[in-house]
Amino acid sequence: MENEDLEYVGFWARVVATIVDSLLLIIVTFPFLLIFYGLDYLDSEGLVVGPVDFLLSYVFPIVATLTFWFWKQATPGKMALSAKIVDARTGKEPSAGQYIGRYFAYILSALPLCLGFLWIAFDPKKQGWHDKLAGTVVIRPKNHTERVKFEKD
């Protein structure tokens, strides 16, 4: 993918996008967790307190992330930075398999001390391991005041 008007989105910008996405997920899910489990939820030590916790803390983030990727090629955090996910070879929208593979490849990027995410800082195309495995890159206009069109090509 070669385009002089676009740049690969680097490590720190992607960290900011992840923080935005995480805060939005907390804002949406945490009130419901408190409604279902009360303040005892804050004292729980298990990974999963119950079925609602599992749905809101594990299933909902997967569904929400994939929904945004399919719909806008980006999560709200990436959209705030005018960034989107594209196929590394063609620059077009990734396939469903690429999106799903990319999401689950996050696990591989995170397991060895988040080395797969840190890789973004040193890679020439700013690809994490999850991007490399899925054949995707994250791009935005070089002039960050321009907005990337979040439409399907």
Helices and strands as residue ranges (DSSP letters): E 6-8, H 11-37, H 40-43, H 51-54, I 55-59, H 60-72, H 76-80, E 84-87, H 96-110, H 115-118, G 119-121, H 129-134, E 136-141
